[in-house]
Amino acid sequence: MERPFSSGDTDCAGTLYLPAGSPQSKVPCIILAHGFGGVRRMLTPYAAAFQAQGWAAFVFDYRNFGDSGGSMRQVVNISKQLDDWRAAISHVRSMPEVDSDRIAIWGSSLGGGHVLSIAAEDHQLRAAIAQAPHISGWAAFKAIGIRHALRLAPYIILDMLKRLIGLGGFKLDLMGRPGTRAIMTGDDGSGFIEAAMKLAPGTDTSVAAASVLSIARYFPALKAHQIACPLLMLIANRDGTTPANAALAVAQNIRNITVKRYECGHFEVYLDPVFQQAVDAQVAFLKDHL
């Protein structure tokens, strides 16, 4: 069922999945949000897996993306997305169907970085899951590579100039083959895009070019040592977008952490057989901590 909420001056779209039947008491809830340029419908398989366990799941779109409001369409604004996370958690805690003391947060890729940031500040959370998380701007820059960064630079400048004079900016494809001007070319994401578009047909899979700068300046790992709740971090060993070595280095500084590693690339974690392996690990973790 649709449960939109306000985040600052913006309306965000949210969908609540409740377990089948009529629960006699309030249920735990997992809050999920997507990564760089995604939309909530792409996370339906995860929400359905948690719903099948008798938990609620709440998925939402960040401002400027999907069905949420925002005038700067397809623009990634890190601080505003973190505000959207805080508003979503507050919204879920107020829901009559949800046990406000048993809330977990889930994020993948950039959303995984947001989970680290939010879990470090919100110590009322029961658990957190970060899947192939964005760790630091420097690690992301190295993954992009200097040659590709130089290829993107003119489009980033063009986007900034066009927005400055009110011409609507300039967008790039979210992912593509090496050598193209897409933002992410470090992993073969063609299978992921095909699967994601089946879940969210008609989704705009482009992102404002200057959004790359937001990623480069974002370092959620700096406060990760402040995370108090149990954290599950899932790492793709061949990740060409959010490198595994950066995630492993941060994991050493988090007290209550479980690490699962998979022999796959960044986008393969969303696809079988790794998807089911990862979901099974997430369900087992939540059964222990939620």
C-alpha positions as CSV (number, residue, x, y, z in Angstrom):
1,M,0.0,0.0,0.0
2,E,1.2,3.5,-0.8
3,R,2.4,5.5,2.2
4,P,3.9,8.8,0.9
5,F,5.6,11.1,3.4
6,S,7.1,14.6,3.5
7,S,10.8,15.3,3.7
8,G,11.4,19.0,4.2
9,D,9.5,20.8,1.4
10,T,9.4,17.7,-0.8
11,D,6.9,14.8,-1.0
12,C,8.5,11.3,-1.2
13,A,6.8,8.2,-2.5
14,G,6.8,5.2,-0.3
15,T,5.2,1.7,-0.4
16,L,4.5,-0.4,2.7
17,Y,4.5,-4.2,2.4
18,L,2.6,-5.9,5.3
19,P,2.7,-9.6,6.0
20,A,-0.2,-11.7,4.8
21,G,-3.3,-11.9,7.0
22,S,-4.1,-9.6,9.9
23,P,-1.3,-9.5,12.4
24,Q,-2.6,-9.5,16.0
25,S,0.2,-7.2,17.1
26,K,2.6,-4.7,15.7
27,V,5.3,-6.1,13.4
28,P,9.0,-5.3,12.9
29,C,9.8,-3.3,9.7
30,I,12.8,-3.1,7.4
31,I,13.2,0.3,5.6
32,L,14.8,0.0,2.1
33,A,16.1,2.5,-0.4
34,H,18.0,2.1,-3.6
35,G,21.4,3.1,-4.8
36,F,22.6,5.7,-7.3
37,G,19.9,6.5,-9.8
38,G,17.5,3.7,-8.8
39,V,13.9,3.6,-7.8
40,R,12.0,1.7,-5.2
41,R,10.2,-0.7,-7.5
42,M,13.6,-2.2,-8.3
43,L,13.7,-3.4,-4.7
44,T,10.4,-5.3,-4.8
45,P,12.1,-8.8,-4.6
46,Y,13.9,-7.8,-1.3
47,A,10.7,-6.3,0.2
48,A,8.8,-9.5,-0.8
49,A,11.4,-11.7,0.8
50,F,11.1,-9.8,4.1
51,Q,7.3,-9.7,3.9
52,A,7.3,-13.5,3.5
53,Q,9.0,-13.8,6.9
54,G,6.1,-12.0,8.7
55,W,7.8,-8.6,8.8
56,A,6.8,-5.3,7.2
57,A,9.0,-3.7,4.6
58,F,8.9,0.0,3.6
59,V,10.6,1.1,0.3
60,F,10.8,4.7,-0.8
61,D,12.1,6.9,-3.6
62,Y,14.6,9.7,-2.9
63,R,13.5,13.2,-3.9
64,N,14.1,13.9,-7.6
65,F,13.7,10.3,-8.5
66,G,10.9,7.9,-9.4
67,D,7.5,8.9,-8.1
68,S,8.9,11.4,-5.5
69,G,8.7,15.1,-5.9
70,G,11.6,17.5,-6.5
71,S,12.2,20.0,-9.2
72,M,15.8,18.9,-9.9
73,R,15.0,15.7,-11.7
74,Q,17.6,12.9,-11.7
75,V,19.9,15.0,-9.5
76,V,21.7,13.1,-6.6
77,N,21.9,15.4,-3.6
78,I,23.6,13.5,-0.7
79,S,22.6,15.7,2.2
80,K,19.0,15.8,0.9
81,Q,18.9,12.0,0.5
82,L,20.0,11.6,4.0
83,D,17.2,13.9,5.1
84,D,14.8,11.7,3.1
85,W,16.2,8.7,5.1
86,R,15.6,10.5,8.4
87,A,12.1,11.4,7.3
88,A,11.3,7.9,6.2
89,I,12.4,6.4,9.5
90,S,10.3,8.9,11.4
91,H,7.3,8.1,9.1
92,V,7.6,4.4,9.7
93,R,8.0,4.8,13.5
94,S,4.6,6.6,13.5
95,M,2.8,3.8,11.6
96,P,0.2,2.0,13.7
97,E,1.1,-1.4,12.2
98,V,4.8,-1.1,13.0
99,D,6.7,-1.9,16.2
100,S,8.8,1.3,16.4
101,D,11.3,-0.5,18.6
102,R,12.1,-3.1,16.0
103,I,13.2,-1.2,12.9
104,A,16.1,-2.2,10.6
105,I,17.4,-0.2,7.6
106,W,18.7,-1.7,4.3
107,G,20.6,-0.1,1.5
108,S,22.6,-1.1,-1.5
109,S,25.5,0.7,-3.3
110,L,25.0,4.4,-2.6
111,G,22.1,3.4,-0.4
112,G,24.5,1.1,1.6
113,G,26.6,4.2,2.2
114,H,23.5,6.0,3.5
115,V,22.8,3.1,5.8
116,L,26.3,3.5,7.4
117,S,25.7,7.2,7.8
118,I,22.2,6.9,9.3
119,A,23.1,3.9,11.6
120,A,26.0,5.9,13.0
121,E,23.6,8.6,14.2
122,D,20.4,6.8,15.0
123,H,21.1,4.5,17.9
124,Q,17.5,3.4,18.3
125,L,17.7,1.2,15.2
126,R,17.6,-2.5,15.9
127,A,19.8,-3.6,12.9
128,A,21.3,-2.4,9.6
129,I,22.2,-4.0,6.3
130,A,24.7,-2.5,3.8
131,Q,24.9,-4.4,0.5
132,A,28.0,-3.6,-1.7
133,P,28.1,-0.2,0.0
134,H,29.6,3.1,-1.2
135,I,32.4,3.6,1.3
136,S,34.3,6.8,0.2
137,G,34.5,9.3,-2.6
138,W,38.2,8.4,-3.0
139,A,37.5,4.7,-3.5
140,A,34.7,5.5,-6.0
141,F,37.0,7.8,-7.9
142,K,39.7,5.2,-8.1
143,A,37.1,2.7,-9.3
144,I,36.0,5.1,-12.1
145,G,39.7,5.6,-13.1
146,I,41.4,8.8,-14.2
147,R,40.8,8.2,-17.9
148,H,37.0,7.8,-17.5
149,A,36.9,10.7,-15.1
150,L,38.5,12.9,-17.7
151,R,36.0,11.6,-20.2
152,L,33.1,12.7,-18.0
153,A,34.6,16.1,-17.0
154,P,33.2,18.1,-19.9
155,Y,29.7,16.7,-19.4
156,I,29.9,17.5,-15.7
157,I,30.8,21.1,-16.5
158,L,28.1,21.3,-19.2
159,D,25.5,20.1,-16.7
160,M,26.6,22.7,-14.1
161,L,26.6,25.5,-16.7
162,K,23.2,24.6,-18.2
163,R,21.6,24.5,-14.7
164,L,23.2,27.8,-13.8
165,I,21.5,29.6,-16.7
166,G,18.2,27.7,-16.3
167,L,18.5,25.3,-19.3
168,G,17.7,22.1,-17.3
169,G,21.1,20.5,-17.1
170,F,22.7,17.6,-18.9
171,K,22.2,13.9,-18.1
172,L,24.3,10.8,-18.6
173,D,23.3,7.1,-18.8
174,L,23.6,5.5,-15.4
175,M,25.8,2.6,-16.7
176,G,27.3,1.4,-19.9
177,R,30.1,-0.5,-21.5
178,P,33.8,0.6,-21.0
179,G,34.7,3.5,-23.3
180,T,31.2,5.0,-23.3
181,R,30.2,8.2,-21.6
182,A,28.0,6.5,-19.0
183,I,28.7,7.2,-15.4
184,M,29.4,3.6,-14.3
185,T,31.4,1.4,-16.7
186,G,33.5,-0.6,-14.2
187,D,31.0,-3.5,-14.1
188,D,29.0,-5.2,-16.8
189,G,25.6,-4.0,-15.7
190,S,23.6,-5.1,-18.8
191,G,21.9,-8.0,-17.0
192,F,21.0,-5.9,-14.0
193,I,19.4,-3.1,-16.1
194,E,17.4,-5.7,-18.0
195,A,16.1,-7.2,-14.8
196,A,15.6,-3.9,-13.1
197,M,13.5,-2.5,-16.0
198,K,11.2,-5.5,-15.8
199,L,10.5,-4.4,-12.2
200,A,10.3,-0.7,-13.0
201,P,9.3,-0.3,-16.7
202,G,9.6,3.2,-18.0
203,T,12.2,4.3,-15.4
204,D,14.5,7.1,-16.4
205,T,18.0,5.4,-16.1
206,S,19.9,8.6,-16.6
207,V,21.5,10.8,-13.9
208,A,22.5,14.5,-13.9
209,A,26.2,14.5,-14.9
210,A,27.2,16.7,-11.9
211,S,25.9,14.1,-9.5
212,V,29.2,12.4,-9.9
213,L,30.7,15.2,-7.8
214,S,28.3,14.4,-5.0
215,I,29.6,10.8,-4.9
216,A,33.2,12.0,-5.0
217,R,32.7,14.2,-1.9
218,Y,30.8,11.6,0.1
219,F,32.7,9.6,2.8
220,P,30.2,7.6,5.0
221,A,33.0,5.5,6.3
222,L,34.3,8.4,8.5
223,K,31.6,7.8,11.1
224,A,31.0,4.1,10.6
225,H,32.8,3.4,13.9
226,Q,29.9,5.1,15.7
227,I,27.4,2.4,14.6
228,A,26.0,0.8,17.6
229,C,23.4,-1.7,16.2
230,P,24.3,-5.0,14.6
231,L,25.4,-4.5,11.0
232,L,25.5,-6.9,8.1
233,M,27.8,-5.9,5.3
234,L,27.7,-7.9,2.1
235,I,30.7,-7.4,-0.2
236,A,31.2,-8.3,-3.8
237,N,34.8,-9.5,-4.2
238,R,35.0,-8.4,-7.9
239,D,33.2,-5.1,-7.3
240,G,34.3,-2.5,-9.9
241,T,32.1,0.3,-8.6
242,T,32.4,0.1,-4.8
243,P,35.7,-1.7,-4.3
244,A,35.8,-4.7,-1.8
245,N,39.1,-3.6,-0.2
246,A,37.6,-0.3,0.9
247,A,34.6,-2.0,2.5
248,L,36.8,-4.6,4.2
249,A,39.1,-1.9,5.7
250,V,36.1,-0.1,7.2
251,A,34.6,-3.3,8.5
252,Q,37.6,-3.7,10.8
253,N,36.5,-0.5,12.7
254,I,32.9,-1.5,13.3
255,R,32.3,-3.4,16.6
256,N,29.1,-5.4,16.0
257,I,29.5,-6.5,12.3
258,T,28.9,-9.6,10.3
259,V,30.6,-9.7,6.9
260,K,29.5,-11.9,4.0
261,R,31.6,-12.0,0.8
262,Y,30.5,-13.2,-2.7
263,E,32.6,-14.0,-5.7
264,C,30.8,-11.6,-8.0
265,G,30.7,-8.0,-9.4
266,H,28.8,-5.1,-8.1
267,F,25.6,-5.7,-10.1
268,E,25.6,-9.5,-10.0
269,V,24.6,-9.3,-6.3
270,Y,21.1,-8.3,-7.5
271,L,20.8,-11.3,-9.8
272,D,20.5,-15.1,-9.1
273,P,22.3,-17.1,-8.0
274,V,24.0,-14.5,-5.8
275,F,20.7,-12.6,-5.1
276,Q,19.2,-15.6,-3.3
277,Q,22.4,-16.3,-1.4
278,A,22.5,-12.7,-0.2
279,V,18.8,-12.6,0.7
280,D,19.1,-15.9,2.7
281,A,22.0,-14.3,4.6
282,Q,20.0,-11.1,5.2
283,V,16.9,-13.1,6.5
284,A,19.1,-15.1,8.8
285,F,20.8,-12.0,10.2
286,L,17.4,-10.3,10.8
287,K,16.0,-13.3,12.5
288,D,18.9,-13.0,15.0
289,H,18.7,-9.3,15.6
290,L,15.2,-7.9,14.6
